Amino acid sequence: MTSENTQSEAKGALLITLCAFLIWGFLPLYLKQMHDISPWAIVGWRVIWTVPWAIGIAIFINGFSSLKTAPRNLIFLAMSGFCISVNWTLYTWCVANGLIMETALGYFINPLMNVAIGIFVFKEKLAPVKIAAVGLAGFAVVYQSIAVHHFPAYGLILAALFTCYALIRKKVSIAPAAGLFWESLVIAPFAIVALLMLNKNGVAIFGQGHKDFILLLFTGPATAIPLTLFAFGARRLKMTTLGMLQYIAPSIVLIISLFYGEKFGIHQAITFGLIWAGLGLYSWAEFKGSK
């Protein structure tokens, strides 16, 4: 393969991965359009509609054979499915209840939490700069807890759930869309039961009209498509490039939170400033290491 072809493939991978992060970044705007629907119903339908979209994408890209997996892998996929479904539930609830900024904080912290897991769980020997980056994020959480009397529990739980999801998925060798299909299929019966219970208790699980139903229907592709784009592009990009791209989505989410009138005063600026400083140190260490 020529260098020109390699560069062209890298540019294509960059654009594909960028599309994934843009979709994730603007997702709160989409969820806000379903303000008349219970967040619990949104998550239920999101799980259910992800199943046909994920299997369709998996077969289209890799064929039926990509769906085959060992029974042992199904156990791990059930665990990762649980983590990501709880993550979806909490994220949707936060968006519906005016906590969009906290979700942004959680996803900014996520890469630093991965480093923290390496230090404290796997006893990895990391550069002092990366340890300092984690320390800054930790100090930011402490500062916000004291300054504004609010511990960002939801943001930290979101980050922890996504970290656990990524760790579990590393143990399973399966195409991204096929993995998402099995994860959603395992969780789908619980989603169906939850929707039936909501309906029994008088919750309008289909929303207030055709528009709401269509919005619910497209939660499937809104879930399956960016994950597939990300997985496709990530395999063809350098880790440093991928590391910088992952800050796009929470940056967009933070801007959206301001659009919806969430408070961003001096204390919030200091909190995010500390986290951004930590991310800057982390990114610099990654870039330096790759060179």
Contacts in CASP RR format, 6 or more apart in sequence:
PFRMAT RR
TARGET T0000
AUTHOR 0000-0000-0000
METHOD contacts of the structure
MODEL  1
MTSENTQSEAKGALLITLCAFLIWGFLPLYLKQMHDISPWAIVGWRVIWT
VPWAIGIAIFINGFSSLKTAPRNLIFLAMSGFCISVNWTLYTWCVANGLI
METALGYFINPLMNVAIGIFVFKEKLAPVKIAAVGLAGFAVVYQSIAVHH
FPAYGLILAALFTCYALIRKKVSIAPAAGLFWESLVIAPFAIVALLMLNK
NGVAIFGQGHKDFILLLFTGPATAIPLTLFAFGARRLKMTTLGMLQYIAP
SIVLIISLFYGEKFGIHQAITFGLIWAGLGLYSWAEFKGSK
9 236 0 8 1.000
10 236 0 8 1.000
10 237 0 8 1.000
12 233 0 8 1.000
12 236 0 8 1.000
13 232 0 8 1.000
13 233 0 8 1.000
13 235 0 8 1.000
13 236 0 8 1.000
13 237 0 8 1.000
14 233 0 8 1.000
14 237 0 8 1.000
14 241 0 8 1.000
14 245 0 8 1.000
16 229 0 8 1.000
16 232 0 8 1.000
16 233 0 8 1.000
17 229 0 8 1.000
17 230 0 8 1.000
17 232 0 8 1.000
17 233 0 8 1.000
17 234 0 8 1.000
17 237 0 8 1.000
17 242 0 8 1.000
17 245 0 8 1.000
18 245 0 8 1.000
18 248 0 8 1.000
19 226 0 8 1.000
19 229 0 8 1.000
20 226 0 8 1.000
20 227 0 8 1.000
20 229 0 8 1.000
20 230 0 8 1.000
20 233 0 8 1.000
21 226 0 8 1.000
21 230 0 8 1.000
21 245 0 8 1.000
21 246 0 8 1.000
21 248 0 8 1.000
21 249 0 8 1.000
22 248 0 8 1.000
22 249 0 8 1.000
22 252 0 8 1.000
23 222 0 8 1.000
23 225 0 8 1.000
23 226 0 8 1.000
23 229 0 8 1.000
24 226 0 8 1.000
24 249 0 8 1.000
25 248 0 8 1.000
25 249 0 8 1.000
25 250 0 8 1.000
25 252 0 8 1.000
25 253 0 8 1.000
25 256 0 8 1.000
26 252 0 8 1.000
26 256 0 8 1.000
27 222 0 8 1.000
27 253 0 8 1.000
28 95 0 8 1.000
28 100 0 8 1.000
28 103 0 8 1.000
28 253 0 8 1.000
28 256 0 8 1.000
28 257 0 8 1.000
29 256 0 8 1.000
30 215 0 8 1.000
30 222 0 8 1.000
31 42 0 8 1.000
31 92 0 8 1.000
31 95 0 8 1.000
31 96 0 8 1.000
32 95 0 8 1.000
32 260 0 8 1.000
33 215 0 8 1.000
34 42 0 8 1.000
34 207 0 8 1.000
34 212 0 8 1.000
34 215 0 8 1.000
34 216 0 8 1.000
35 96 0 8 1.000
36 204 0 8 1.000
36 207 0 8 1.000
36 208 0 8 1.000
36 212 0 8 1.000
37 204 0 8 1.000
37 205 0 8 1.000
37 207 0 8 1.000
37 208 0 8 1.000
37 212 0 8 1.000
37 215 0 8 1.000
37 216 0 8 1.000
38 198 0 8 1.000
38 203 0 8 1.000
38 204 0 8 1.000
38 205 0 8 1.000
39 89 0 8 1.000
39 92 0 8 1.000
39 93 0 8 1.000
39 95 0 8 1.000
39 96 0 8 1.000
39 97 0 8 1.000
40 89 0 8 1.000
40 93 0 8 1.000
40 194 0 8 1.000
40 198 0 8 1.000
40 203 0 8 1.000
41 195 0 8 1.000
41 198 0 8 1.000
41 203 0 8 1.000
41 204 0 8 1.000
41 205 0 8 1.000
41 207 0 8 1.000
41 216 0 8 1.000
42 92 0 8 1.000
42 216 0 8 1.000
42 219 0 8 1.000
43 85 0 8 1.000
43 88 0 8 1.000
43 89 0 8 1.000
43 92 0 8 1.000
43 191 0 8 1.000
44 191 0 8 1.000
44 194 0 8 1.000
44 195 0 8 1.000
45 191 0 8 1.000
45 195 0 8 1.000
45 205 0 8 1.000
45 216 0 8 1.000
45 217 0 8 1.000
45 219 0 8 1.000
46 88 0 8 1.000
46 92 0 8 1.000
46 216 0 8 1.000
46 219 0 8 1.000
46 220 0 8 1.000
46 222 0 8 1.000
46 223 0 8 1.000
47 85 0 8 1.000
47 88 0 8 1.000
47 184 0 8 1.000
47 187 0 8 1.000
47 188 0 8 1.000
47 190 0 8 1.000
47 191 0 8 1.000
48 184 0 8 1.000
48 188 0 8 1.000
48 191 0 8 1.000
48 192 0 8 1.000
48 195 0 8 1.000
49 216 0 8 1.000
49 217 0 8 1.000
49 218 0 8 1.000
49 219 0 8 1.000
49 220 0 8 1.000
49 223 0 8 1.000
50 180 0 8 1.000
50 184 0 8 1.000
50 219 0 8 1.000
50 220 0 8 1.000
50 223 0 8 1.000
50 224 0 8 1.000
51 181 0 8 1.000
51 184 0 8 1.000
51 185 0 8 1.000
51 188 0 8 1.000
53 220 0 8 1.000
53 221 0 8 1.000
53 223 0 8 1.000
53 224 0 8 1.000
53 225 0 8 1.000
54 177 0 8 1.000
54 178 0 8 1.000
54 179 0 8 1.000
54 180 0 8 1.000
54 181 0 8 1.000
54 184 0 8 1.000
54 224 0 8 1.000
55 67 0 8 1.000
55 177 0 8 1.000
55 178 0 8 1.000
55 181 0 8 1.000
56 177 0 8 1.000
57 177 0 8 1.000
57 224 0 8 1.000
57 225 0 8 1.000
57 228 0 8 1.000
58 66 0 8 1.000
58 67 0 8 1.000
58 175 0 8 1.000
58 177 0 8 1.000
58 178 0 8 1.000
58 179 0 8 1.000
58 180 0 8 1.000
58 181 0 8 1.000
59 66 0 8 1.000
59 67 0 8 1.000
61 175 0 8 1.000
61 177 0 8 1.000
61 228 0 8 1.000
62 175 0 8 1.000
62 177 0 8 1.000
62 178 0 8 1.000
66 174 0 8 1.000
66 175 0 8 1.000
66 177 0 8 1.000
66 178 0 8 1.000
67 178 0 8 1.000
67 181 0 8 1.000
67 182 0 8 1.000
69 77 0 8 1.000
69 172 0 8 1.000
69 174 0 8 1.000
69 178 0 8 1.000
69 179 0 8 1.000
69 182 0 8 1.000
73 172 0 8 1.000
73 173 0 8 1.000
73 174 0 8 1.000
73 182 0 8 1.000
74 182 0 8 1.000
74 186 0 8 1.000
76 168 0 8 1.000
76 169 0 8 1.000
76 171 0 8 1.000
76 172 0 8 1.000
77 172 0 8 1.000
77 174 0 8 1.000
77 179 0 8 1.000
77 182 0 8 1.000
77 183 0 8 1.000
77 186 0 8 1.000
78 183 0 8 1.000
78 186 0 8 1.000
79 168 0 8 1.000
80 165 0 8 1.000
80 168 0 8 1.000
80 169 0 8 1.000
80 172 0 8 1.000
80 183 0 8 1.000
81 165 0 8 1.000
81 183 0 8 1.000
81 184 0 8 1.000
81 186 0 8 1.000
81 187 0 8 1.000
82 187 0 8 1.000
83 161 0 8 1.000
83 162 0 8 1.000
83 164 0 8 1.000
83 165 0 8 1.000
83 168 0 8 1.000
84 161 0 8 1.000
84 162 0 8 1.000
84 165 0 8 1.000
84 183 0 8 1.000
85 183 0 8 1.000
85 187 0 8 1.000
85 190 0 8 1.000
85 191 0 8 1.000
86 161 0 8 1.000
87 158 0 8 1.000
87 161 0 8 1.000
87 162 0 8 1.000
87 165 0 8 1.000
88 223 0 8 1.000
90 154 0 8 1.000
90 157 0 8 1.000
90 158 0 8 1.000
90 161 0 8 1.000
91 103 0 8 1.000
91 158 0 8 1.000
94 100 0 8 1.000
94 102 0 8 1.000
94 103 0 8 1.000
94 154 0 8 1.000
94 155 0 8 1.000
94 158 0 8 1.000
95 103 0 8 1.000
98 257 0 8 1.000
98 260 0 8 1.000
98 262 0 8 1.000
99 154 0 8 1.000
99 262 0 8 1.000
100 253 0 8 1.000
100 256 0 8 1.000
100 257 0 8 1.000
100 260 0 8 1.000
100 262 0 8 1.000
101 253 0 8 1.000
101 254 0 8 1.000
101 257 0 8 1.000
101 258 0 8 1.000
101 262 0 8 1.000
101 263 0 8 1.000
101 264 0 8 1.000
101 268 0 8 1.000
102 152 0 8 1.000
102 154 0 8 1.000
102 155 0 8 1.000
103 154 0 8 1.000
103 155 0 8 1.000
103 158 0 8 1.000
103 250 0 8 1.000
103 253 0 8 1.000
104 250 0 8 1.000
104 251 0 8 1.000
104 253 0 8 1.000
104 254 0 8 1.000
104 257 0 8 1.000
105 152 0 8 1.000
105 155 0 8 1.000
105 250 0 8 1.000
105 271 0 8 1.000
105 272 0 8 1.000
105 275 0 8 1.000
106 152 0 8 1.000
106 155 0 8 1.000
106 156 0 8 1.000
106 158 0 8 1.000
106 159 0 8 1.000
106 250 0 8 1.000
107 158 0 8 1.000
107 159 0 8 1.000
107 162 0 8 1.000
107 249 0 8 1.000
107 250 0 8 1.000
107 253 0 8 1.000
108 247 0 8 1.000
108 250 0 8 1.000
108 272 0 8 1.000
108 275 0 8 1.000
108 276 0 8 1.000
108 279 0 8 1.000
109 137 0 8 1.000
109 141 0 8 1.000
109 155 0 8 1.000
109 156 0 8 1.000
109 159 0 8 1.000
109 275 0 8 1.000
110 158 0 8 1.000
110 159 0 8 1.000
110 162 0 8 1.000
110 163 0 8 1.000
110 246 0 8 1.000
111 243 0 8 1.000
111 246 0 8 1.000
111 279 0 8 1.000
111 282 0 8 1.000
112 133 0 8 1.000
112 134 0 8 1.000
112 137 0 8 1.000
112 275 0 8 1.000
112 278 0 8 1.000
112 279 0 8 1.000
112 282 0 8 1.000
113 137 0 8 1.000
113 156 0 8 1.000
113 159 0 8 1.000
113 160 0 8 1.000
113 163 0 8 1.000
114 163 0 8 1.000
114 166 0 8 1.000
115 126 0 8 1.000
115 130 0 8 1.000
115 131 0 8 1.000
115 133 0 8 1.000
115 134 0 8 1.000
115 282 0 8 1.000
116 134 0 8 1.000
117 163 0 8 1.000
117 167 0 8 1.000
118 124 0 8 1.000
118 126 0 8 1.000
119 126 0 8 1.000
119 131 0 8 1.000
119 134 0 8 1.000
127 285 0 8 1.000
129 281 0 8 1.000
129 282 0 8 1.000
129 284 0 8 1.000
129 285 0 8 1.000
130 281 0 8 1.000
130 282 0 8 1.000
130 285 0 8 1.000
132 278 0 8 1.000
132 281 0 8 1.000
133 278 0 8 1.000
133 279 0 8 1.000
133 280 0 8 1.000
133 281 0 8 1.000
133 282 0 8 1.000
133 285 0 8 1.000
134 278 0 8 1.000
135 278 0 8 1.000
136 274 0 8 1.000
136 275 0 8 1.000
136 277 0 8 1.000
136 278 0 8 1.000
136 281 0 8 1.000
137 274 0 8 1.000
137 275 0 8 1.000
137 278 0 8 1.000
139 274 0 8 1.000
140 270 0 8 1.000
140 271 0 8 1.000
140 272 0 8 1.000
140 273 0 8 1.000
140 274 0 8 1.000
140 275 0 8 1.000
141 151 0 8 1.000
141 152 0 8 1.000
141 156 0 8 1.000
141 271 0 8 1.000
143 267 0 8 1.000
143 270 0 8 1.000
143 271 0 8 1.000
143 274 0 8 1.000
144 150 0 8 1.000
144 151 0 8 1.000
144 152 0 8 1.000
144 267 0 8 1.000
144 268 0 8 1.000
144 271 0 8 1.000
145 151 0 8 1.000
145 152 0 8 1.000
147 267 0 8 1.000
147 270 0 8 1.000
147 271 0 8 1.000
148 267 0 8 1.000
148 268 0 8 1.000
169 179 0 8 1.000
172 179 0 8 1.000
174 182 0 8 1.000
175 231 0 8 1.000
176 227 0 8 1.000
176 228 0 8 1.000
176 230 0 8 1.000
176 231 0 8 1.000
176 232 0 8 1.000
177 224 0 8 1.000
177 227 0 8 1.000
177 228 0 8 1.000
177 231 0 8 1.000
180 223 0 8 1.000
180 224 0 8 1.000
180 227 0 8 1.000
180 228 0 8 1.000
195 205 0 8 1.000
198 205 0 8 1.000
199 205 0 8 1.000
206 212 0 8 1.000
206 213 0 8 1.000
206 216 0 8 1.000
207 213 0 8 1.000
207 216 0 8 1.000
234 242 0 8 1.000
237 245 0 8 1.000
238 290 0 8 1.000
239 286 0 8 1.000
239 290 0 8 1.000
240 283 0 8 1.000
240 286 0 8 1.000
240 287 0 8 1.000
240 290 0 8 1.000
243 283 0 8 1.000
243 286 0 8 1.000
244 283 0 8 1.000
247 279 0 8 1.000
254 272 0 8 1.000
257 264 0 8 1.000
258 264 0 8 1.000
END
